[in-house]
Amino acid sequence: MSTDERRQHQRRYLMCRPEHFTVSYTINPWMVPANPTDTAKAVRQWQDLYDTYLALGHEVELIDPIDGLPDMVYTANGGFVIDGVAYGAKFRFQERVPEGPAFMDWFRENGYDVREPVEVNEGEGDFLLVGDTILAGTGFRSTGDSHREVGDVFGREVVSLNLVNPTFYHLDTAIAVLDPVEGIANGGPERANIAYLPDAFDEVSRAILEERYPDAILVSSQDGAVFGLNSASDGRNVIISPRAKGFETQLRERGYNPIAVDLSELLLGGGGIKCCTLELRGATS
């Protein structure tokens, strides 16, 4: 399929300017407090991502950053939204726990039907919508019980996947959703599809992915290690790390339009493009 045949779907995103970004604690292997961080650089890089979304015609809403919550920039972890229903996040680590209520307050204030979580889950970091199916990650952050809970909230099929490499501690670091919806593009079929890093999953999960997504792009460990899969796609344009050269080539070969945005400073906190991007599906405000 050529780039011209790929159909762009308009998106609405929630982002948070990293005005208080720093690395002062360790809750994933990327975070080393001894390494200096540059907040101004993080803001500039984040602004490039924000501007890229607007230039592509997408809508971006903003949640106010809160002093003392440096990881709030990673809005994907703040909830999971489908059809105007927002399933709130309940963070595993104490350092991020206050983010959950802050995001749920924003959802309420902006007209979403908020469902407060009972189980530990980290939102779209571990829940990815592919067609009508929710892919749900566990192993490091979100619990397996949250998979049942998210299925109850949205009434959709949930497929559990087990992450085994702590470097890829959220599902959105190991899977990129390339075609989130089923549809028709220029008279031909358009199927929901993904790219993923096989090494991030256990054997059972790899078998599930192979069966369900036989046309998936299999990404190398080299591209995974630079957070190449922590990407955002609108079905045609895929925003990726500039260091994921192999993935960029794979995307072009499949007819996508890769656009490189450097978030190297925010990677010091263990987050990339998708981490900074929460999709608002069925916004009601």
N, C-alpha and C positions, 0 to 999 in steps of 0.2 A: 504494500500500500504506500503510495507517495504522500509527501507532506500535504499536497493540495487536497487529498482525499480524507485526511484526518480532520475531524470536526472539533472546533474549540467550543467548550461549554463555559458559559459565564459562571463565575464563582463569587461567593461572598465570604470574606475571611475576617477573623478577629485576630488582631495583633496587639502587642504591647511594647512601647518604646523602652529600650534598655537603659533608662536614665540612672538606674542604681546597680547596673551589672558589675559584678566582681566575682571572684572565686575565693570564698572565705571558709569553706568546709568541703568535705569529700563524701559524695554519695554515689559516685560512679568513677570508673577508672580514668576518665578524661580529666577529672578535677584534681588539680595539684595546687593547693593554696600558696605554695612557695613560688610558683611561677607568676610573674607580674601580669596584670590585666590592664587594658587601656579602655576605659569606659567610653571616651570620646570616639575612639576607633570603632568600638562595638556599635555605637549609635550611627556612625556614618555607614557602616556596612548594612545595618538593619534598614536604614533609609533607602539604600540601593534596592533592597528587596521590596520594600513598600512601594517605591516608585515604579519598579518593574511590574508589579501587579496592576497598578493604576494604568500604566501605559498599555497593558494588554486588555484593558477594558473591564477588569474585575473591580468589585466593591471591597473596600477595607474599612472595618469598624475598629475602634481603638478602645482598649480598657486602660484606665489610668494606672501607671506603675505605683507601687507602694514601697516606700523606703523600708529596708530591712528584709525585702523579699526579692533578692537578686535574680532568682530563676523565673520570675513571673513573665519574663520575655518569652519563655517557651510556652506559649499559649495553647499549643496542641494538647498539653497535659491537663488543661483546665476543665475539660468536659468532652462530651460526645453528643452531637446535635443531628437529629434527623426529623424532618417534617415539623419543625417548630418545637420539638420536644428536646429539652436539654438534660441529659443524664450527668449529674455532677461528679466531680472527682473527689476521691478520698485518698490522700497521698500516704505512701508508706513511711517516708522519713519525716521526722518531726520538723525539720527545717522548712519543709514545704507545706506542712499541714494548713497554715493560715490561708494559703492560696485558694483552697477549695471553696470556703465561704465567700471569698472575694469574687470569684468567677460566678458562683451561683447568684450572688447579688446582682451582678451585671446582667446575667440572663433574665432574671425577674424584671429588672428595670427596663429591659428592652423587649418585653412582651413574650418571652419564651415560657413554655410549660415546664417548670423545673421539677425534676425527680431527684430527691436527695438520696445519695448512695448509703447502703449499709456496709457493703463490702469494699475492701481496698481496691481501688482502680485509679489509673492515671490517664483517663480520658482517651483522646485520639492518639496518644502515644502508644497505646496498646490495643485500640479498636480501630479497624480500618473497614470502611464500607466499599465492597466490590460488587457491583450489580445490586442484587437484593440480599446479599450475604454479608454478615459481619465476621471478618477475620479477627480473632482475639488472641492476644499474646499473654503468656505467663512464664514464670521462671525466675524473674528478678523483681518485678514491681507489682503489677496487678495479679490478684489471686484468681485461682480457678473458679471460686464461688462467684466472682464478679462476672464471669462469662454467663452463668445462669441468670444473674440479675439483669445484665444488659439485654439478654434475650427476652426476659419477661417485660422489660420496659418497652421495647420496640416491636415485639412480636415477630422477630425475624430469625432466620437460621443463623446460628453462631457456630463457627468452626474454630476449635481450640488448637493453638500451635505453641509448642514448648521451645523457648529460647534457652540455649545452653552456653553461650559465650558472653561473659559479663561486659565485654566491650560493646555488645549490641544488646543493651538491657531493656530497650523498648522495641515493640514490633515495628514502629516506623523508622527504625534505624536499619532494619533488615529487609523490609518490603516497601516498594514504591508502587502505589496504585496509578497505573498509566491511563486506563480507560474506566473511570468509576461507574459509568452507567451503560446499559444496553440501549441501542438506538439504531437509527438508520443514517448513514452518511453517503450522500450523493447516490442514493439508490441501492447501495450495497450494505451488507450487515456490518454492524460495529459491535464487537463483543468486549465485555469487561475483561481486562487483563492486567497483569502485574509484572514487575521485575523483582527478583529477590536474590538473597545471598544464601546459598545452600548451607554453607558452613555454620551459619548462625543457629540452625535448628537441629533437633534430634532426628533420629532415623524415621520415626513414625510421622513426624511433621513434614519431613521432606517428601515422604511417600504421598501424603495428602496433597501437598502443593503440586507434585508432579502429575497426579491424577486429575486434579481440578483445573490446572492451568498448563496444559501441554504446550501452549505457545508462549509461555512466559519467557522473559529475558533473564538468563542466569548471569549474575554479575560476579566478577572476580573478587577474590579476597583483597586485592590491591585497591580496587575501587570502593569496596565496602569499608576499608580502613580509613578512607578520607571522607566518610559519611556520604558517599555517592548516592546511596539509596534514600537518604533523608531528603527527599525531593518532593516537589509539588507539580502536579500535572493538571491541565485543563482539557486533556484529550488530544491536544495538538502540540501545545507548548509545554515543555518540561523544564522546570527551573532546577538546576543541578549545581553541584560544587565544580569549580573550574579545574580541580585536580582529578576528577573522575574521568580521565581521558578515554579509557576503554568503554565505559558506559555511554559516554557521549557518542562514540562511533556506533555502538549497538543501537542507540536510539535513532540516529540518522538512517541507519540501514533499514529500520522498521517504519520509516516515514514520519517520525516525530521531529519536532523542532527544538533541540536542546538550547537553553539559554543559561549561561554561566553567571552565577552571583556568588561572590566570595564572602562567606561568613566565618572566616578563620578565627576571628577573635571570640565569637560566640561558641565556637567548637571547644574552646578552653573550658567551658562549662558543661560540655557533653551534649551540645545541641547544634542543629543545623537548620536548613531551610524549612523542612516540614515541622520541626519542633517549634518554630516561630510562627506557625500558620495553623489556626484552627478553622475548619470549614463550618460555616453557618448555613445549614441546609433548611430551607423552608422558613426563613426569617419572617417574623410576624410584625415587626415594628415599622 
